[in-house]
């Protein structure tokens, strides 16, 4: 239980740091409400993560793509608030077969979910995500 609390603390801190990084580089606009992907190859219909029913099950281990359909990582963990809504994600980015990868925390609002393909979409590139601060498990 103490380890889970420490992980939650680390995710919250990393989420704060990541949100500051987003604000600094302007990569994401706050309150984006677009429900359609900008690239027809990527998705035809997406939804906010706050609208996903049973987000722990639906989002865990989900693949993450940028708006051009390029793979950028996968979800390792989902932080949920008291209302059952996702607040942040622990994202595994970089590396190959577990070598050279790192975990970063990202706000749930940085993603849209494609329920048909069970894939998360972000406007950030893999290189932008790799530059986020690493979180230690």
N, C-alpha and C positions, 0 to 999 in steps of 0.2 A: 504494500500500500504506500509506503514511504517512497519507494522508487517511482511509482506512478505519479505521485505528487511532485517529485523532483522533475520528472519528464514534462509534466504539465507546466511547471514553472519555467523550464527551459524553452518549451514551445511558445509560451506567452511572451517571454523576453525576446526570443528570436523573431516572433511575429511583430513585435514593436519595432525592432531594429529593421526588419524587412520593410515595414510600412514607411519608415523614415527614408529608406533607400528609394522606395517607389516615389515618394513625394519629391525627393531630391532630383531624380532624373525624369520625372513626368511620364513614366512609362504607362501608368494607368490613371484613368480619370475616375474620380470618386463618384459613386452613384450611377454608374453606367447601367442603363436599363435595356440595352439592345438584346433582343432574344433571338436574333438570326445571325448566323456566322457570316463573315464578310467574304468567305471563299466557299463556293459551292462544292469544291472537292472535300472540304473539311467536314461540313455538316449542313443539314437543311433546317434543323430545328434544335435550338439549345435552350437551356433554362438556367436560372441562377441556382447556385448550390443550396441556398436557403429554401428552395422549393422542392428539393429532392426528398422523397419519403425514405425513411430508414437510411440516412446518409452514411452511417458507419459501414453497413454492409455494401451499399451501392458504390462507395468511393474507395474503399480499401483496395490497394493494389491496382487501381485504375491507371491506365496509361494516360500520359499528358502529351498533347500536341500543341504547336503554335498555330496561328491562324492560317498558315500555308500547308498544314498537314504534316509538318516535320515532327518527329518524335523528340521530346525534350526531357522526359523523365517519367517517373511513376510515383504514386502515393504510397508512403510507408505508414502514415498514421493520420488520423482525423481527430481534431479537438472539437468537442461539442459543448455548447452552452447549456444552461439549465432548461431551456425550452426545446432542446434536441436539435438545434440548428448548428451547422458547422461554422466554426470561427476561424480556424487556421488548419493548414495541412503541412505535414512533414513530407517534403518532396525529395526523392532520391534523383540526383541529376549527375550527368557525366559518367565517365568510366565505361568499361566494357566487361561484362561478366563479373561485376563486383569489384573490379580493380580500377582504382582512380576515381571512384564515385564519391559523392559527399551528400549529406543531408542538409537541406535548408528549410526554413519555415516560411510559408507564404500565407497571406490572408485568403480566406475562402472567397472573398469578393473579387479576387484576381482571376477567377475561373468561371467558365460556363460549362454546363454538363450536357453532353449529347446522349440522351437516353437510348436512342436507337443503336448506337455503336458502343455505348458504355465507356466513353472517352471524355476526358476533361480538355477544355480548350483555353489557352491563355494568349494574351496579346504580347507576352514577353517571348524573346528568343531564348534558345538554350544558352547562348553566351551571356545574356543578361542575367539569367537565373544562376549560372555558375558563379557570377560575381557577388551574389548575395552571401552574407556571412554564414559560415558553416555552424550547425548546431551539433553538439556532442550528445550522444545517447547515454 
